[in-house]
Amino acid sequence: VQLQASGGGLVQPGGSLRLSCAASGSIFSFNVMGWYRQAPGKQRELVAAIGSGGNTNIADSVKGRFTVSRDNVKNTVNLQMNSLKAEDTAVYYCYAFGMPNVYWGQGTQVTVSS
C-alpha cells in the first residue's frame, strides 16, 4: 500500500488548510490512520488519529482547531486544519496502521506565516 499526501502550502495565521492522504488500495483493514508532524529541530509528534470505527484521538495542541476524518469508499484520510498558528508549521505525514504493518506517506509541508 502506498500513501500519497497532498494539500500542504503557505497560509496566513488564522487561515485554514485541508490535507488529504490517498491510499493506493483499500483502507478498510487499517485499524488506525492519521497524521504526524515534524517541525525543524523537533521530534515527530502525533497530530490526530482515527480508528476504523470512527473514534478519534486529537493532540491537545490542536484540539478544537483540527479535525480528522476517513473515507473508506474513497480510501482517504483527511485533516481539516482551522485557525492555524505559526507553531503549526511542520512537515505533515499521514500514516496507516494495520497489524503488523505501518505505512507512511511522503510528507507535505505546511507553513503558517504572514
C-alpha positions as CSV (number, residue, x, y, z in Angstrom):
1,V,0.0,0.0,0.0
2,Q,1.3,3.5,-0.9
3,L,0.1,6.7,0.8
4,Q,0.1,10.0,-1.1
5,A,-0.3,13.1,0.9
6,S,-1.4,16.5,-0.6
7,G,-2.9,19.8,0.4
8,G,0.0,21.5,2.2
9,G,1.1,25.0,1.4
10,L,1.6,28.5,2.8
11,V,-1.2,30.1,4.8
12,Q,-1.5,33.1,7.0
13,P,-2.1,32.8,10.7
14,G,-5.8,32.2,11.3
15,G,-6.3,30.5,8.0
16,S,-7.3,27.0,7.0
17,L,-5.9,24.1,5.1
18,R,-7.2,20.6,4.3
19,L,-4.7,17.8,4.0
20,S,-5.7,14.6,2.2
21,C,-4.0,11.3,2.1
22,A,-4.9,8.8,-0.6
23,A,-4.1,5.1,-0.3
24,S,-3.3,3.0,-3.4
25,G,-5.6,0.3,-2.0
26,S,-8.5,-0.3,0.3
27,I,-8.1,1.3,3.8
28,F,-10.9,-0.8,5.2
29,S,-8.5,-3.1,7.0
30,F,-6.4,-0.4,8.6
31,N,-7.1,-0.2,12.4
32,V,-5.8,3.3,12.7
33,M,-5.0,6.1,10.2
34,G,-3.9,9.6,10.9
35,W,-1.3,12.3,10.8
36,Y,2.0,13.1,12.5
37,R,4.0,16.2,12.1
38,Q,7.6,17.2,12.5
39,A,8.9,20.8,12.9
40,P,12.5,21.7,12.3
41,G,14.6,20.6,15.3
42,K,11.7,18.8,17.0
43,Q,10.6,15.2,17.2
44,R,7.8,13.8,15.2
45,E,4.5,14.1,17.1
46,L,1.1,12.7,16.7
47,V,-1.5,15.3,15.5
48,A,-4.6,13.2,15.0
49,A,-5.7,9.6,14.5
50,I,-8.9,7.9,13.6
51,G,-9.8,4.3,14.2
52,S,-11.8,2.0,11.9
53,G,-14.9,2.7,14.0
54,G,-14.5,6.4,13.7
55,N,-13.1,7.1,17.2
56,T,-10.6,9.9,17.1
57,N,-7.5,10.9,19.1
58,I,-6.6,14.6,18.8
59,A,-3.4,16.2,20.2
60,D,-4.2,18.8,22.9
61,S,-2.2,21.4,20.9
62,V,-4.7,21.2,18.0
63,K,-7.9,20.2,19.8
64,G,-10.8,22.3,18.7
65,R,-8.9,23.5,15.6
66,F,-8.1,20.3,13.7
67,T,-10.5,17.5,12.6
68,V,-9.5,14.1,11.2
69,S,-11.8,12.0,9.1
70,R,-11.5,8.9,6.9
71,D,-13.5,7.8,3.8
72,N,-13.4,4.1,3.4
73,V,-15.0,4.4,-0.1
74,K,-12.5,6.9,-1.5
75,N,-9.7,5.3,0.5
76,T,-8.6,8.7,2.0
77,V,-7.8,10.1,5.4
78,N,-8.2,13.9,5.8
79,L,-7.1,16.6,8.2
80,Q,-9.0,19.8,8.3
81,M,-6.9,22.5,9.9
82,N,-8.6,25.7,11.0
83,S,-7.3,28.7,13.0
84,L,-3.8,27.9,12.0
85,K,-0.9,29.2,14.1
86,A,2.8,29.8,13.4
87,E,3.6,26.8,15.6
88,D,1.6,24.5,13.3
89,T,4.4,24.9,10.8
90,A,5.8,21.5,10.1
91,V,6.0,18.7,7.6
92,Y,2.9,16.6,8.0
93,Y,3.0,12.8,7.4
94,C,0.0,10.6,7.0
95,Y,0.2,7.0,8.3
96,A,-1.8,3.8,8.3
97,F,-1.6,1.0,10.8
98,G,-2.8,-2.4,10.1
99,M,-1.4,-5.2,12.3
100,P,1.5,-5.7,12.0
101,N,2.4,-3.1,9.4
102,V,2.7,0.7,9.5
103,Y,2.7,2.6,6.2
104,W,3.8,6.3,5.8
105,G,3.1,8.9,3.2
106,Q,5.9,11.1,1.9
107,G,5.0,14.2,3.9
108,T,3.6,17.6,2.9
109,Q,4.9,21.0,4.1
110,V,2.6,23.3,6.0
111,T,3.9,26.8,6.6
112,V,1.9,29.3,8.6
113,S,3.3,32.8,8.2
114,S,2.3,36.3,7.5
